[in-house]
Every structure is written in structure tokens, then in C-alpha cells.
């Protein structure tokens, strides 16, 4: 591999802006780092270039560890967004600068300069000053200067941001042609999705300092595994569905069949429907696709040239689909795009009633689909609904918060029988008897419970532990789903008894490595690992108490552990806790983190 990054971490004021990023980029590959402002992509690029130090991790370029090597000796070319040309030097002098610093002979410098001017289509402009060039021409000079000393790696930090659309398109094409001709490994940082699709062999999407997903543009667009990637790489309708043995469905109707449909008990899932996969017709009889979504009224129609964009408000029926995240007024608004041939076949206008179908849906493999507040009364539910961590998580995860009043919850022995499982992740308030509340919910079909103290800061570290190996995969999946949306470090803690033999300690270390490997391979989550000794609950309490800003995620296989081994730990109410329950021998859901 040309570039290998291993758990790169960079903190500012204790907060990780690059958070355990691991990545491998092949020889000659054009890799695009995509993400919103503040996601950590430029900081990561500067770390690779050697312009920014690291708090943790390792960088290797072409098999050479350069973590502690100076920027000048890394063999990297860097192009900034603002050109960074020397204004008092001519184009030729700017291009030759890196060669002059390295004391390359004049004849060789001139020969290299002419090669590069030809590559970037600026022949004959050697003697011009940067002020005499257009923005696109200046950026080409910056690219030529970065390539002058024949770097092994080319890094581009949003080089097209200050250019207009026409110049940007031409320069993108030029850089891609130069990169292919030279076969140089290249990383481009951008927040422009169209730019990423046009240039990247592969794309890596970052958010909150983490690398969420990487893959080909086609794979990330059609089969994303996280909600953020699904919505960041173009418009997407996120719909809550129920998935069971008959496949996913919305409302009371069968819907599109997807992975993991066979053999699993019914549960709530998040389905991604791209606007171009929505079909609009006069009636259900005239739908070409077989998946009926519902009926609605056209609220907005926009002509954008080749495509028509429309927003449709679904009729409010008891079995109507539910968006994963509510609009401002709680309405279910579906986004759709139609090519011209569909517009000619069936013209629509604002206020018109239409039938909606789905050609294709993709089910996200997320264990946390939505949140359901469980409280004994309305005032307690309102307090939980205003919890800052819950609001932050639901906003970043683009998911709903429901409320469910359960009068017996909070009683000393909640015993009311119930057969209806609550949708999504249950949210309950922390209190002295919270272990009994959690046990009761788990015994009534809930699989994940978020326990929230009234005042808890945003966590800086998330500690992960499971009491039984049967809960490992589910706990890692839930952990990844949470950590995708928090600027927090992930630490898996295994606890062995004090009297543990050397052989058993070796087994414990192998278990740590297995957990880290599974987190990375199955869920795309990078974690640190720690091995401690003693009673699990006491060891976790000690680790949580070492510094503020913790969250705890615990996987359990038996509900009885909550009121025995973990009762005192859960009753402390100083940090948020996510409980993940999987019974021994229960079939694992086919889902990862989103």
C-alpha cells in the first residue's frame, strides 16, 4: 500500500478532532476524503503531510514509517485551497522552488519545469507573475510546484473551493489526467459530493473526526451502511420500517425485501429510498413498480433542467409510513426526482393528489433505529425529552424521539404484563432502582436501553464491555452506531479475575485483539483496548471515576445480571449507560452500525 494510517488521533483541548482513523490507500489510487466542515479531514491531511503532530497513531508511506519524519523528508506534495504561491516570483520560479531548495542543477530544473508546464497546460507562461494569471491558472501552477520534486504522494486540500463552476470542472479534469499519467497516489480533501464522485477511485466519508465509511462512489451511494453517509452523498428519504420473516415493510403493507429478512423476529429498521427510486402515478393500478408506499399531495414542484424535483406530503393514515426524522411540523414529506420522459408521461402540479411507489429501498444495518422515551408520567417524559445528550444524538442520527407512558415503570417491582415490544431504543431516566426498570423492559422485548442522568455532559470517552461473549457482536454494533455521532474516543475494557494464571492472561489479551479486529472488520469501528483485573462492575466503576466525561456501553446475555452484578453500577447515575441485551443462543441480527 502507498499510504497506511493506523489509529491516527489528534486532539485540541482534549477533544479528538481526528479520532482513531485507520486507512489503507493503494499505489496510484485517487482517494477522496469527503465530509462537512469541521469533520477533521484537513487536519488528517496535514498530519499525513507532516505539518501537524499526532497524539496517537502511525503513518507509513510506501512501507516507510514517517510518523516522526519531518515534512520535507516525507516525499509529499501538498496543494492548498488558497494557492500559496510566492507573489514576487514568476511562474517558472514558483515551480522550480522545491528543486532549488534541494540544490538541483539549473539545467535539470528547467527541464522539469517545462515538463510540468506541459502537463498542466501552461506552456509559454514561465515569466508571468501570479497576479497576471486567472484563479484556475494559479491553481495549476500550485499543482505543478507540488509535483516538481516528484513526490510519492500528492495531497490536495480543497484546491477548487475558490474557483467558479466552469474553471473548477476543467481543472478537475486536468488534475485527474495528470494523476493518471504520473501514476501518483493522491488524496483529495473536499466537502463537495459531485467533486468526490467525479474524481475518486474510492471515497472516504468523515464526520466528528471519524472515518465512517470508505468504498467506491457507486457502493457508497447505492449501499451505504450509515445514515450520515446515506444523506450526505445526495438526497435520501429515511423511512422507519418493520423487518421480520416477510422482509421489511412500512405501515401494514409488505415492502421491499432486503438482507437479513429470513428467520429474524420483527424489529424496526431504517430504509433508505433515493428520490430517483420514487415513482409517482395517478393511482395504485397505474404504478409500474409493485411496492406501494402510500398516497399524498404534491406540495412543491421545481424544474431544474434535466430533472424535476418534487416534495409530496403523505396522507395521514394509521398505517402510513413514518420518516426516520420528523419535519418541523411532523409531516411526512417525500422527496422525489423525475427525468423528462416521466414528466411527459405524467405531469404533476402543486396541490395534486398522487400515488407513490418505491422501485428500490436499501435497509441500513443499524441496531439503533429510533428512540422511545419510557417514563411513568408526562412530566418525567418531558424532562427526558429535553435531555441534551438525547437531543444531540437524535439530531445527528437523523432519527425520531417518541414518548411512551408506562405507569408501572419506576415502581419498586414493575409487574404489569405486556406483549407489545416498544420500537427502537428505549430511553429511561437514571434513578436508584433503574436496574429493575431496565430488567423489566428487556423482559418485554426491548433490546437496547439508554439510561440518562438528568445532567450529563457530552461524553469524551465511551467505555465498552460485555459480560458474555454471546453479546459481543451486538454490543460492538450498538457502540459503533453511537460513536458515529459523538466526538468521543472508544475504549473496550475486558476484566479478568484477580487470581488469573499466565495462560489465562494470554487468552485475555487475545480476546482484546479479537474484539478490536471484529470492531474494525464488521462495524468499521476503531477502538482502543484495556485489560483490567478484579470484579467487572467494580473495575468499570473505578475506570469511569478516573476522569469526567464518560459514557458506558454494556452488553448482557442475562437480565438477572442487571439486578445482581450491575445494580450498584447502574444506580450511580453519574454517566449515561447504553444496555445491549442478547440472549445466549439467540440468532444474531444481520446488522452493523449506522
Secondary structure, DSSP 8 states (H G I E B T S, - for coil): --EEEEEEEEEETTEEEEEEEEEEE-TT-EEEEEE-TTSSHHHHHHHHHTSS--SEEEEEETTEE-TTS-GGGS-EEEE-TT----TTSBHHHHHHHHHHHTT--HHHHHHHHHHHHHHTT-TT-TT-BGGGS-HHHHHHHHHHHHHTT--SEEEEESTTTTS-HHHHHHHHHHHHHHHHHHT-EEEEEES-HHHHHHH-SEEEEEETTEEEEEE-HHHHHHS-SSHHHHHHSS--EEEEEEEETTEEEETTEE----TT-SS---EEEEEEE-GGGEEEESSGGG-SSS-EEEEEEEEEEEE-SSEEEEEEEE---TT--EESS--TTS--EEEEEEEHHHHHHS---TT-EEEEEES--EEE-BS---EEEEESSHHHHHHHHT-HHHHHHHHHHT--EEEEE-TTTTSTT---------SSEEEEE--TTHHHHHHHHHHTT--EEEEE-SS----SEEEEEESSGGGHHHHHHHHHHHHTTSS-EEEEEEEE-SS--HHHHHHHHHHHHHHHHHHHHHH----EEEEEES-HHHHHHHHHHTSSSEEEEEEES-THHHHTTSHHHHTT-SSEEEEEE--TT----S-B--
